[in-house]
């Protein structure tokens, strides 16, 4: 038996804000990597924020 999950507007808004925060963080990481301020490898998960 599976239970239905109900996400209210406030929770959906919270999830969206977190996804935007993750995207901005990765964009900043890429910027710093391009400026050679981050060494090694950088693998971005652009578009996978909801996962």
mmCIF entry with sequence, helices, sheets and N, C-alpha, C, O atoms, coordinates in Angstrom:
data_MODEL
# 
_entry.id   MODEL 
# 
_entity.id                         1 
_entity.type                       polymer 
_entity.pdbx_number_of_molecules   1 
# 
_entity_poly.entity_id                      1 
_entity_poly.type                           'polypeptide(L)' 
_entity_poly.nstd_linkage                   no 
_entity_poly.nstd_monomer                   no 
_entity_poly.pdbx_seq_one_letter_code       
;(UNK)(UNK)(UNK)(UNK)(UNK)(UNK)(UNK)(UNK)(UNK)(UNK)(UNK)(UNK)(UNK)(UNK)(UNK)(UNK)
(UNK)(UNK)(UNK)(UNK)(UNK)(UNK)(UNK)(UNK)(UNK)(UNK)(UNK)(UNK)(UNK)(UNK)(UNK)(UNK)
(UNK)(UNK)(UNK)(UNK)(UNK)(UNK)(UNK)(UNK)(UNK)(UNK)(UNK)(UNK)(UNK)(UNK)(UNK)(UNK)
(UNK)(UNK)(UNK)
;
_entity_poly.pdbx_seq_one_letter_code_can   XXXXXXXXXXXXXXXXXXXXXXXXXXXXXXXXXXXXXXXXXXXXXXXXXXX 
_entity_poly.pdbx_strand_id                 A 
# 
loop_
_entity_poly_seq.entity_id 
_entity_poly_seq.num 
_entity_poly_seq.mon_id 
_entity_poly_seq.hetero 
1 1  UNK n 
1 2  UNK n 
1 3  UNK n 
1 4  UNK n 
1 5  UNK n 
1 6  UNK n 
1 7  UNK n 
1 8  UNK n 
1 9  UNK n 
1 10 UNK n 
1 11 UNK n 
1 12 UNK n 
1 13 UNK n 
1 14 UNK n 
1 15 UNK n 
1 16 UNK n 
1 17 UNK n 
1 18 UNK n 
1 19 UNK n 
1 20 UNK n 
1 21 UNK n 
1 22 UNK n 
1 23 UNK n 
1 24 UNK n 
1 25 UNK n 
1 26 UNK n 
1 27 UNK n 
1 28 UNK n 
1 29 UNK n 
1 30 UNK n 
1 31 UNK n 
1 32 UNK n 
1 33 UNK n 
1 34 UNK n 
1 35 UNK n 
1 36 UNK n 
1 37 UNK n 
1 38 UNK n 
1 39 UNK n 
1 40 UNK n 
1 41 UNK n 
1 42 UNK n 
1 43 UNK n 
1 44 UNK n 
1 45 UNK n 
1 46 UNK n 
1 47 UNK n 
1 48 UNK n 
1 49 UNK n 
1 50 UNK n 
1 51 UNK n 
# 
_struct_asym.id          A 
_struct_asym.entity_id   1 
# 
_struct_conf.conf_type_id            HELX_P 
_struct_conf.id                      HELX_P1 
_struct_conf.pdbx_PDB_helix_id       AA1 
_struct_conf.beg_label_comp_id       UNK 
_struct_conf.beg_label_asym_id       A 
_struct_conf.beg_label_seq_id        9 
_struct_conf.pdbx_beg_PDB_ins_code   ? 
_struct_conf.end_label_comp_id       UNK 
_struct_conf.end_label_asym_id       A 
_struct_conf.end_label_seq_id        34 
_struct_conf.pdbx_end_PDB_ins_code   ? 
_struct_conf.beg_auth_comp_id        UNK 
_struct_conf.beg_auth_asym_id        A 
_struct_conf.beg_auth_seq_id         9 
_struct_conf.end_auth_comp_id        UNK 
_struct_conf.end_auth_asym_id        A 
_struct_conf.end_auth_seq_id         34 
_struct_conf.pdbx_PDB_helix_class    1 
_struct_conf.details                 ? 
_struct_conf.pdbx_PDB_helix_length   26 
# 
_struct_conf_type.id          HELX_P 
_struct_conf_type.criteria    ? 
_struct_conf_type.reference   ? 
# 
loop_
_atom_site.group_PDB 
_atom_site.id 
_atom_site.type_symbol 
_atom_site.label_atom_id 
_atom_site.label_alt_id 
_atom_site.label_comp_id 
_atom_site.label_asym_id 
_atom_site.label_entity_id 
_atom_site.label_seq_id 
_atom_site.pdbx_PDB_ins_code 
_atom_site.Cartn_x 
_atom_site.Cartn_y 
_atom_site.Cartn_z 
_atom_site.occupancy 
_atom_site.B_iso_or_equiv 
_atom_site.pdbx_formal_charge 
_atom_site.auth_seq_id 
_atom_site.auth_comp_id 
_atom_site.auth_asym_id 
_atom_site.auth_atom_id 
_atom_site.pdbx_PDB_model_num 
ATOM 1   N N  . UNK A 1 1  ? 0.855  -1.177 0.000   1.00 0.00 ? 1  UNK A N  1 
ATOM 2   C CA . UNK A 1 1  ? 0.000  0.000  0.000   1.00 0.00 ? 1  UNK A CA 1 
ATOM 3   C C  . UNK A 1 1  ? 0.900  1.239  0.000   1.00 0.00 ? 1  UNK A C  1 
ATOM 4   O O  . UNK A 1 1  ? 1.849  1.328  0.779   1.00 0.00 ? 1  UNK A O  1 
ATOM 5   N N  . UNK A 1 2  ? 0.595  2.176  -0.867  1.00 0.00 ? 2  UNK A N  1 
ATOM 6   C CA . UNK A 1 2  ? 1.377  3.411  -0.927  1.00 0.00 ? 2  UNK A CA 1 
ATOM 7   C C  . UNK A 1 2  ? 0.535  4.585  -0.450  1.00 0.00 ? 2  UNK A C  1 
ATOM 8   O O  . UNK A 1 2  ? -0.650 4.697  -0.763  1.00 0.00 ? 2  UNK A O  1 
ATOM 9   N N  . UNK A 1 3  ? 1.168  5.439  0.302   1.00 0.00 ? 3  UNK A N  1 
ATOM 10  C CA . UNK A 1 3  ? 0.478  6.616  0.812   1.00 0.00 ? 3  UNK A CA 1 
ATOM 11  C C  . UNK A 1 3  ? 0.699  7.779  -0.149  1.00 0.00 ? 3  UNK A C  1 
ATOM 12  O O  . UNK A 1 3  ? 1.777  7.923  -0.725  1.00 0.00 ? 3  UNK A O  1 
ATOM 13  N N  . UNK A 1 4  ? -0.320 8.599  -0.317  1.00 0.00 ? 4  UNK A N  1 
ATOM 14  C CA . UNK A 1 4  ? -0.182 9.788  -1.153  1.00 0.00 ? 4  UNK A CA 1 
ATOM 15  C C  . UNK A 1 4  ? 0.589  10.852 -0.394  1.00 0.00 ? 4  UNK A C  1 
ATOM 16  O O  . UNK A 1 4  ? 0.410  11.037 0.809   1.00 0.00 ? 4  UNK A O  1 
ATOM 17  N N  . UNK A 1 5  ? 1.430  11.530 -1.109  1.00 0.00 ? 5  UNK A N  1 
ATOM 18  C CA . UNK A 1 5  ? 2.207  12.614 -0.521  1.00 0.00 ? 5  UNK A CA 1 
ATOM 19  C C  . UNK A 1 5  ? 1.611  13.928 -0.996  1.00 0.00 ? 5  UNK A C  1 
ATOM 20  O O  . UNK A 1 5  ? 1.409  14.143 -2.191  1.00 0.00 ? 5  UNK A O  1 
ATOM 21  N N  . UNK A 1 6  ? 1.336  14.793 -0.047  1.00 0.00 ? 6  UNK A N  1 
ATOM 22  C CA . UNK A 1 6  ? 0.787  16.105 -0.393  1.00 0.00 ? 6  UNK A CA 1 
ATOM 23  C C  . UNK A 1 6  ? 1.800  17.167 0.002   1.00 0.00 ? 6  UNK A C  1 
ATOM 24  O O  . UNK A 1 6  ? 2.158  17.292 1.173   1.00 0.00 ? 6  UNK A O  1 
ATOM 25  N N  . UNK A 1 7  ? 2.256  17.928 -0.977  1.00 0.00 ? 7  UNK A N  1 
ATOM 26  C CA . UNK A 1 7  ? 3.189  19.016 -0.710  1.00 0.00 ? 7  UNK A CA 1 
ATOM 27  C C  . UNK A 1 7  ? 2.434  20.333 -0.838  1.00 0.00 ? 7  UNK A C  1 
ATOM 28  O O  . UNK A 1 7  ? 1.865  20.637 -1.887  1.00 0.00 ? 7  UNK A O  1 
ATOM 29  N N  . UNK A 1 8  ? 2.437  21.100 0.225   1.00 0.00 ? 8  UNK A N  1 
ATOM 30  C CA . UNK A 1 8  ? 1.742  22.379 0.167   1.00 0.00 ? 8  UNK A CA 1 
ATOM 31  C C  . UNK A 1 8  ? 2.606  23.442 -0.509  1.00 0.00 ? 8  UNK A C  1 
ATOM 32  O O  . UNK A 1 8  ? 3.784  23.219 -0.788  1.00 0.00 ? 8  UNK A O  1 
ATOM 33  N N  . UNK A 1 9  ? 2.010  24.579 -0.759  1.00 0.00 ? 9  UNK A N  1 
ATOM 34  C CA . UNK A 1 9  ? 2.683  25.658 -1.478  1.00 0.00 ? 9  UNK A CA 1 
ATOM 35  C C  . UNK A 1 9  ? 3.962  26.100 -0.770  1.00 0.00 ? 9  UNK A C  1 
ATOM 36  O O  . UNK A 1 9  ? 4.982  26.322 -1.422  1.00 0.00 ? 9  UNK A O  1 
ATOM 37  N N  . UNK A 1 10 ? 3.922  26.226 0.532   1.00 0.00 ? 10 UNK A N  1 
ATOM 38  C CA . UNK A 1 10 ? 5.091  26.679 1.294   1.00 0.00 ? 10 UNK A CA 1 
ATOM 39  C C  . UNK A 1 10 ? 6.252  25.696 1.146   1.00 0.00 ? 10 UNK A C  1 
ATOM 40  O O  . UNK A 1 10 ? 7.403  26.108 0.999   1.00 0.00 ? 10 UNK A O  1 
ATOM 41  N N  . UNK A 1 11 ? 5.952  24.404 1.183   1.00 0.00 ? 11 UNK A N  1 
ATOM 42  C CA . UNK A 1 11 ? 7.003  23.398 1.041   1.00 0.00 ? 11 UNK A CA 1 
ATOM 43  C C  . UNK A 1 11 ? 7.568  23.411 -0.382  1.00 0.00 ? 11 UNK A C  1 
ATOM 44  O O  . UNK A 1 11 ? 8.779  23.303 -0.572  1.00 0.00 ? 11 UNK A O  1 
ATOM 45  N N  . UNK A 1 12 ? 6.700  23.542 -1.367  1.00 0.00 ? 12 UNK A N  1 
ATOM 46  C CA . UNK A 1 12 ? 7.158  23.627 -2.757  1.00 0.00 ? 12 UNK A CA 1 
ATOM 47  C C  . UNK A 1 12 ? 8.058  24.839 -2.959  1.00 0.00 ? 12 UNK A C  1 
ATOM 48  O O  . UNK A 1 12 ? 9.076  24.748 -3.645  1.00 0.00 ? 12 UNK A O  1 
ATOM 49  N N  . UNK A 1 13 ? 7.696  25.960 -2.374  1.00 0.00 ? 13 UNK A N  1 
ATOM 50  C CA . UNK A 1 13 ? 8.497  27.170 -2.473  1.00 0.00 ? 13 UNK A CA 1 
ATOM 51  C C  . UNK A 1 13 ? 9.865  26.972 -1.817  1.00 0.00 ? 13 UNK A C  1 
ATOM 52  O O  . UNK A 1 13 ? 10.885 27.424 -2.339  1.00 0.00 ? 13 UNK A O  1 
ATOM 53  N N  . UNK A 1 14 ? 9.875  26.299 -0.680  1.00 0.00 ? 14 UNK A N  1 
ATOM 54  C CA . UNK A 1 14 ? 11.136 25.990 0.000   1.00 0.00 ? 14 UNK A CA 1 
ATOM 55  C C  . UNK A 1 14 ? 12.027 25.130 -0.891  1.00 0.00 ? 14 UNK A C  1 
ATOM 56  O O  . UNK A 1 14 ? 13.223 25.399 -1.006  1.00 0.00 ? 14 UNK A O  1 
ATOM 57  N N  . UNK A 1 15 ? 11.468 24.109 -1.517  1.00 0.00 ? 15 UNK A N  1 
ATOM 58  C CA . UNK A 1 15 ? 12.244 23.241 -2.398  1.00 0.00 ? 15 UNK A CA 1 
ATOM 59  C C  . UNK A 1 15 ? 12.820 24.023 -3.584  1.00 0.00 ? 15 UNK A C  1 
ATOM 60  O O  . UNK A 1 15 ? 13.976 23.826 -3.959  1.00 0.00 ? 15 UNK A O  1 
ATOM 61  N N  . UNK A 1 16 ? 12.017 24.900 -4.164  1.00 0.00 ? 16 UNK A N  1 
ATOM 62  C CA . UNK A 1 16 ? 12.480 25.716 -5.283  1.00 0.00 ? 16 UNK A CA 1 
ATOM 63  C C  . UNK A 1 16 ? 13.634 26.613 -4.857  1.00 0.00 ? 16 UNK A C  1 
ATOM 64  O O  . UNK A 1 16 ? 14.623 26.736 -5.580  1.00 0.00 ? 16 UNK A O  1 
ATOM 65  N N  . UNK A 1 17 ? 13.517 27.240 -3.695  1.00 0.00 ? 17 UNK A N  1 
ATOM 66  C CA . UNK A 1 17 ? 14.585 28.115 -3.205  1.00 0.00 ? 17 UNK A CA 1 
ATOM 67  C C  . UNK A 1 17 ? 15.873 27.336 -2.972  1.00 0.00 ? 17 UNK A C  1 
ATOM 68  O O  . UNK A 1 17 ? 16.962 27.842 -3.245  1.00 0.00 ? 17 UNK A O  1 
ATOM 69  N N  . UNK A 1 18 ? 15.759 26.123 -2.475  1.00 0.00 ? 18 UNK A N  1 
ATOM 70  C CA . UNK A 1 18 ? 16.938 25.284 -2.263  1.00 0.00 ? 18 UNK A CA 1 
ATOM 71  C C  . UNK A 1 18 ? 17.578 24.907 -3.593  1.00 0.00 ? 18 UNK A C  1 
ATOM 72  O O  . UNK A 1 18 ? 18.805 24.900 -3.699  1.00 0.00 ? 18 UNK A O  1 
ATOM 73  N N  . UNK A 1 19 ? 16.787 24.596 -4.601  1.00 0.00 ? 19 UNK A N  1 
ATOM 74  C CA . UNK A 1 19 ? 17.328 24.260 -5.919  1.00 0.00 ? 19 UNK A CA 1 
ATOM 75  C C  . UNK A 1 19 ? 18.043 25.455 -6.536  1.00 0.00 ? 19 UNK A C  1 
ATOM 76  O O  . UNK A 1 19 ? 19.087 25.298 -7.169  1.00 0.00 ? 19 UNK A O  1 
ATOM 77  N N  . UNK A 1 20 ? 17.487 26.644 -6.354  1.00 0.00 ? 20 UNK A N  1 
ATOM 78  C CA . UNK A 1 20 ? 18.131 27.861 -6.861  1.00 0.00 ? 20 UNK A CA 1 
ATOM 79  C C  . UNK A 1 20 ? 19.440 28.108 -6.122  1.00 0.00 ? 20 UNK A C  1 
ATOM 80  O O  . UNK A 1 20 ? 20.430 28.508 -6.734  1.00 0.00 ? 20 UNK A O  1 
ATOM 81  N N  . UNK A 1 21 ? 19.455 27.873 -4.815  1.00 0.00 ? 21 UNK A N  1 
ATOM 82  C CA . UNK A 1 21 ? 20.676 28.044 -4.017  1.00 0.00 ? 21 UNK A CA 1 
ATOM 83  C C  . UNK A 1 21 ? 21.757 27.082 -4.491  1.00 0.00 ? 21 UNK A C  1 
ATOM 84  O O  . UNK A 1 21 ? 22.919 27.469 -4.613  1.00 0.00 ? 21 UNK A O  1 
ATOM 85  N N  . UNK A 1 22 ? 21.387 25.843 -4.757  1.00 0.00 ? 22 UNK A N  1 
ATOM 86  C CA . UNK A 1 22 ? 22.341 24.847 -5.244  1.00 0.00 ? 22 UNK A CA 1 
ATOM 87  C C  . UNK A 1 22 ? 22.905 25.268 -6.595  1.00 0.00 ? 22 UNK A C  1 
ATOM 88  O O  . UNK A 1 22 ? 24.110 25.174 -6.825  1.00 0.00 ? 22 UNK A O  1 
ATOM 89  N N  . UNK A 1 23 ? 22.023 25.738 -7.500  1.00 0.00 ? 23 UNK A N  1 
ATOM 90  C CA . UNK A 1 23 ? 22.477 26.169 -8.829  1.00 0.00 ? 23 UNK A CA 1 
ATOM 91  C C  . UNK A 1 23 ? 23.459 27.332 -8.714  1.00 0.00 ? 23 UNK A C  1 
ATOM 92  O O  . UNK A 1 23 ? 24.487 27.343 -9.390  1.00 0.00 ? 23 UNK A O  1 
ATOM 93  N N  . UNK A 1 24 ? 23.150 28.302 -7.869  1.00 0.00 ? 24 UNK A N  1 
ATOM 94  C CA . UNK A 1 24 ? 24.046 29.463 -7.692  1.00 0.00 ? 24 UNK A CA 1 
ATOM 95  C C  . UNK A 1 24 ? 25.392 29.039 -7.116  1.00 0.00 ? 24 UNK A C  1 
ATOM 96  O O  . UNK A 1 24 ? 26.435 29.560 -7.511  1.00 0.00 ? 24 UNK A O  1 
ATOM 97  N N  . UNK A 1 25 ? 25.363 28.093 -6.184  1.00 0.00 ? 25 UNK A N  1 
ATOM 98  C CA . UNK A 1 25 ? 26.604 27.587 -5.601  1.00 0.00 ? 25 UNK A CA 1 
ATOM 99  C C  . UNK A 1 25 ? 27.477 26.959 -6.686  1.00 0.00 ? 25 UNK A C  1 
ATOM 100 O O  . UNK A 1 25 ? 28.678 27.223 -6.750  1.00 0.00 ? 25 UNK A O  1 
ATOM 101 N N  . UNK A 1 26 ? 26.876 26.131 -7.533  1.00 0.00 ? 26 UNK A N  1 
ATOM 102 C CA . UNK A 1 26 ? 27.654 25.484 -8.590  1.00 0.00 ? 26 UNK A CA 1 
ATOM 103 C C  . UNK A 1 26 ? 28.161 26.496 -9.610  1.00 0.00 ? 26 UNK A C  1 
ATOM 104 O O  . UNK A 1 26 ? 29.270 26.350 -10.124 1.00 0.00 ? 26 UNK A O  1 
ATOM 105 N N  . UNK A 1 27 ? 27.371 27.512 -9.908  1.00 0.00 ? 27 UNK A N  1 
ATOM 106 C CA . UNK A 1 27 ? 27.831 28.558 -10.825 1.00 0.00 ? 27 UNK A CA 1 
ATOM 107 C C  . UNK A 1 27 ? 29.039 29.276 -10.248 1.00 0.00 ? 27 UNK A C  1 
ATOM 108 O O  . UNK A 1 27 ? 29.983 29.588 -10.975 1.00 0.00 ? 27 UNK A O  1 
ATOM 109 N N  . UNK A 1 28 ? 29.018 29.538 -8.955  1.00 0.00 ? 28 UNK A N  1 
ATOM 110 C CA . UNK A 1 28 ? 30.153 30.193 -8.297  1.00 0.00 ? 28 UNK A CA 1 
ATOM 111 C C  . UNK A 1 28 ? 31.369 29.271 -8.293  1.00 0.00 ? 28 UNK A C  1 
ATOM 112 O O  . UNK A 1 28 ? 32.493 29.727 -8.501  1.00 0.00 ? 28 UNK A O  1 
ATOM 113 N N  . UNK A 1 29 ? 31.153 27.986 -8.062  1.00 0.00 ? 29 UNK A N  1 
ATOM 114 C CA . UNK A 1 29 ? 32.256 27.026 -8.119  1.00 0.00 ? 29 UNK A CA 1 
ATOM 115 C C  . UNK A 1 29 ? 32.902 27.029 -9.494  1.00 0.00 ? 29 UNK A C  1 
ATOM 116 O O  . UNK A 1 29 ? 34.127 27.003 -9.609  1.00 0.00 ? 29 UNK A O  1 
ATOM 117 N N  . UNK A 1 30 ? 32.081 27.061 -10.538 1.00 0.00 ? 30 UNK A N  1 
ATOM 118 C CA . UNK A 1 30 ? 32.597 27.081 -11.899 1.00 0.00 ? 30 UNK A CA 1 
ATOM 119 C C  . UNK A 1 30 ? 33.406 28.349 -12.154 1.00 0.00 ? 30 UNK A C  1 
ATOM 120 O O  . UNK A 1 30 ? 34.468 28.306 -12.774 1.00 0.00 ? 30 UNK A O  1 
ATOM 121 N N  . UNK A 1 31 ? 32.891 29.473 -11.668 1.00 0.00 ? 31 UNK A N  1 
ATOM 122 C CA . UNK A 1 31 ? 33.595 30.750 -11.824 1.00 0.00 ? 31 UNK A CA 1 
ATOM 123 C C  . UNK A 1 31 ? 34.960 30.691 -11.140 1.00 0.00 ? 31 UNK A C  1 
ATOM 124 O O  . UNK A 1 31 ? 35.957 31.135 -11.710 1.00 0.00 ? 31 UNK A O  1 
ATOM 125 N N  . UNK A 1 32 ? 35.012 30.152 -9.936  1.00 0.00 ? 32 UNK A N  1 
ATOM 126 C CA . UNK A 1 32 ? 36.270 30.043 -9.203  1.00 0.00 ? 32 UNK A CA 1 
ATOM 127 C C  . UNK A 1 32 ? 37.205 29.034 -9.859  1.00 0.00 ? 32 UNK A C  1 
ATOM 128 O O  . UNK A 1 32 ? 38.421 29.228 -9.855  1.00 0.00 ? 32 UNK A O  1 
ATOM 129 N N  . UNK A 1 33 ? 36.663 27.975 -10.415 1.00 0.00 ? 33 UNK A N  1 
ATOM 130 C CA . UNK A 1 33 ? 37.470 26.981 -11.116 1.00 0.00 ? 33 UNK A CA 1 
ATOM 131 C C  . UNK A 1 33 ? 38.108 27.596 -12.357 1.00 0.00 ? 33 UNK A C  1 
ATOM 132 O O  . UNK A 1 33 ? 39.285 27.364 -12.633 1.00 0.00 ? 33 UNK A O  1 
ATOM 133 N N  . UNK A 1 34 ? 37.341 28.371 -13.095 1.00 0.00 ? 34 UNK A N  1 
ATOM 134 C CA . UNK A 1 34 ? 37.851 29.031 -14.299 1.00 0.00 ? 34 UNK A CA 1 
ATOM 135 C C  . UNK A 1 34 ? 38.957 30.028 -13.945 1.00 0.00 ? 34 UNK A C  1 
ATOM 136 O O  . UNK A 1 34 ? 39.890 30.230 -14.722 1.00 0.00 ? 34 UNK A O  1 
ATOM 137 N N  . UNK A 1 35 ? 38.846 30.642 -12.778 1.00 0.00 ? 35 UNK A N  1 
ATOM 138 C CA . UNK A 1 35 ? 39.857 31.594 -12.312 1.00 0.00 ? 35 UNK A CA 1 
ATOM 139 C C  . UNK A 1 35 ? 41.028 30.882 -11.627 1.00 0.00 ? 35 UNK A C  1 
ATOM 140 O O  . UNK A 1 35 ? 41.923 31.527 -11.082 1.00 0.00 ? 35 UNK A O  1 
ATOM 141 N N  . UNK A 1 36 ? 41.010 29.543 -11.662 1.00 0.00 ? 36 UNK A N  1 
ATOM 142 C CA . UNK A 1 36 ? 42.037 28.689 -11.069 1.00 0.00 ? 36 UNK A CA 1 
ATOM 143 C C  . UNK A 1 36 ? 42.182 28.895 -9.565  1.00 0.00 ? 36 UNK A C  1 
ATOM 144 O O  . UNK A 1 36 ? 43.272 28.773 -9.007  1.00 0.00 ? 36 UNK A O  1 
ATOM 145 N N  . UNK A 1 37 ? 41.062 29.209 -8.926  1.00 0.00 ? 37 UNK A N  1 
ATOM 146 C CA . UNK A 1 37 ? 41.055 29.337 -7.467  1.00 0.00 ? 37 UNK A CA 1 
ATOM 147 C C  . UNK A 1 37 ? 40.625 28.023 -6.813  1.00 0.00 ? 37 UNK A C  1 
ATOM 148 O O  . UNK A 1 37 ? 40.781 27.839 -5.606  1.00 0.00 ? 37 UNK A O  1 
ATOM 149 N N  . UNK A 1 38 ? 40.085 27.119 -7.622  1.00 0.00 ? 38 UNK A N  1 
ATOM 150 C CA . UNK A 1 38 ? 39.761 25.760 -7.172  1.00 0.00 ? 38 UNK A CA 1 
ATOM 151 C C  . UNK A 1 38 ? 40.643 24.836 -8.002  1.00 0.00 ? 38 UNK A C  1 
ATOM 152 O O  . UNK A 1 38 ? 40.637 24.901 -9.231  1.00 0.00 ? 38 UNK A O  1 
ATOM 153 N N  . UNK A 1 39 ? 41.390 23.986 -7.335  1.00 0.00 ? 39 UNK A N  1 
ATOM 154 C CA . UNK A 1 39 ? 42.306 23.095 -8.031  1.00 0.00 ? 39 UNK A CA 1 
ATOM 155 C C  . UNK A 1 39 ? 41.690 21.708 -8.154  1.00 0.00 ? 39 UNK A C  1 
ATOM 156 O O  . UNK A 1 39 ? 40.721 21.378 -7.470  1.00 0.00 ? 39 UNK A O  1 
ATOM 157 N N  . UNK A 1 40 ? 42.262 20.915 -9.028  1.00 0.00 ? 40 UNK A N  1 
ATOM 158 C CA . UNK A 1 40 ? 41.803 19.547 -9.210  1.00 0.00 ? 40 UNK A CA 1 
ATOM 159 C C  . UNK A 1 40 ? 40.702 19.473 -10.253 1.00 0.00 ? 40 UNK A C  1 
ATOM 160 O O  . UNK A 1 40 ? 40.725 20.186 -11.256 1.00 0.00 ? 40 UNK A O  1 
ATOM 161 N N  . UNK A 1 41 ? 39.750 18.606 -10.003 1.00 0.00 ? 41 UNK A N  1 
ATOM 162 C CA . UNK A 1 41 ? 38.654 18.398 -10.943 1.00 0.00 ? 41 UNK A CA 1 
ATOM 163 C C  . UNK A 1 41 ? 37.372 19.028 -10.414 1.00 0.00 ? 41 UNK A C  1 
ATOM 164 O O  . UNK A 1 41 ? 37.166 19.136 -9.205  1.00 0.00 ? 41 UNK A O  1 
ATOM 165 N N  . UNK A 1 42 ? 36.529 19.433 -11.331 1.00 0.00 ? 42 UNK A N  1 
ATOM 166 C CA . UNK A 1 42 ? 35.228 19.998 -10.964 1.00 0.00 ? 42 UNK A CA 1 
ATOM 167 C C  . UNK A 1 42 ? 34.183 19.388 -11.876 1.00 0.00 ? 42 UNK A C  1 
ATOM 168 O O  . UNK A 1 42 ? 34.217 19.575 -13.092 1.00 0.00 ? 42 UNK A O  1 
ATOM 169 N N  . UNK A 1 43 ? 33.266 18.666 -11.286 1.00 0.00 ? 43 UNK A N  1 
ATOM 170 C CA . UNK A 1 43 ? 32.169 18.085 -12.060 1.00 0.00 ? 43 UNK A CA 1 
ATOM 171 C C  . UNK A 1 43 ? 30.872 18.713 -11.574 1.00 0.00 ? 43 UNK A C  1 
ATOM 172 O O  . UNK A 1 43 ? 30.487 18.551 -10.416 1.00 0.00 ? 43 UNK A O  1 
ATOM 173 N N  . UNK A 1 44 ? 30.207 19.424 -12.459 1.00 0.00 ? 44 UNK A N  1 
ATOM 174 C CA . UNK A 1 44 ? 28.970 20.107 -12.095 1.00 0.00 ? 44 UNK A CA 1 
ATOM 175 C C  . UNK A 1 44 ? 27.771 19.236 -12.442 1.00 0.00 ? 44 UNK A C  1 
ATOM 176 O O  . UNK A 1 44 ? 27.809 18.466 -13.402 1.00 0.00 ? 44 UNK A O  1 
ATOM 177 N N  . UNK A 1 45 ? 26.735 19.360 -11.676 1.00 0.00 ? 45 UNK A N  1 
ATOM 178 C CA . UNK A 1 45 ? 25.493 18.619 -11.892 1.00 0.00 ? 45 UNK A CA 1 
ATOM 179 C C  . UNK A 1 45 ? 24.397 19.577 -12.330 1.00 0.00 ? 45 UNK A C  1 
ATOM 180 O O  . UNK A 1 45 ? 23.285 19.563 -11.802 1.00 0.00 ? 45 UNK A O  1 
ATOM 181 N N  . UNK A 1 46 ? 24.735 20.404 -13.303 1.00 0.00 ? 46 UNK A N  1 
ATOM 182 C CA . UNK A 1 46 ? 23.801 21.392 -13.833 1.00 0.00 ? 46 UNK A CA 1 
ATOM 183 C C  . UNK A 1 46 ? 22.508 20.709 -14.306 1.00 0.00 ? 46 UNK A C  1 
ATOM 184 O O  . UNK A 1 46 ? 22.546 19.811 -15.147 1.00 0.00 ? 46 UNK A O  1 
ATOM 185 N N  . UNK A 1 47 ? 21.390 21.136 -13.766 1.00 0.00 ? 47 UNK A N  1 
ATOM 186 C CA . UNK A 1 47 ? 20.114 20.564 -14.136 1.00 0.00 ? 47 UNK A CA 1 
ATOM 187 C C  . UNK A 1 47 ? 19.681 19.393 -13.275 1.00 0.00 ? 47 UNK A C  1 
ATOM 188 O O  . UNK A 1 47 ? 18.601 18.840 -13.484 1.00 0.00 ? 47 UNK A O  1 
ATOM 189 N N  . UNK A 1 48 ? 20.497 19.008 -12.317 1.00 0.00 ? 48 UNK A N  1 
ATOM 190 C CA . UNK A 1 48 ? 20.182 17.863 -11.450 1.00 0.00 ? 48 UNK A CA 1 
ATOM 191 C C  . UNK A 1 48 ? 19.826 18.302 -10.030 1.00 0.00 ? 48 UNK A C  1 
ATOM 192 O O  . UNK A 1 48 ? 19.843 17.484 -9.110  1.00 0.00 ? 48 UNK A O  1 
ATOM 193 N N  . UNK A 1 49 ? 19.511 19.557 -9.847  1.00 0.00 ? 49 UNK A N  1 
ATOM 194 C CA . UNK A 1 49 ? 19.262 20.083 -8.493  1.00 0.00 ? 49 UNK A CA 1 
ATOM 195 C C  . UNK A 1 49 ? 18.100 19.358 -7.812  1.00 0.00 ? 49 UNK A C  1 
ATOM 196 O O  . UNK A 1 49 ? 18.121 19.164 -6.596  1.00 0.00 ? 49 UNK A O  1 
ATOM 197 N N  . UNK A 1 50 ? 17.119 18.969 -8.562  1.00 0.00 ? 50 UNK A N  1 
ATOM 198 C CA . UNK A 1 50 ? 15.940 18.338 -7.959  1.00 0.00 ? 50 UNK A CA 1 
ATOM 199 C C  . UNK A 1 50 ? 16.214 16.908 -7.501  1.00 0.00 ? 50 UNK A C  1 
ATOM 200 O O  . UNK A 1 50 ? 15.463 16.351 -6.700  1.00 0.00 ? 50 UNK A O  1 
ATOM 201 N N  . UNK A 1 51 ? 17.282 16.324 -8.007  1.00 0.00 ? 51 UNK A N  1 
ATOM 202 C CA . UNK A 1 51 ? 17.622 14.958 -7.630  1.00 0.00 ? 51 UNK A CA 1 
ATOM 203 C C  . UNK A 1 51 ? 18.149 14.962 -6.213  1.00 0.00 ? 51 UNK A C  1 
ATOM 204 O O  . UNK A 1 51 ? 18.501 13.908 -5.682  1.00 0.00 ? 51 UNK A O  1 
# 
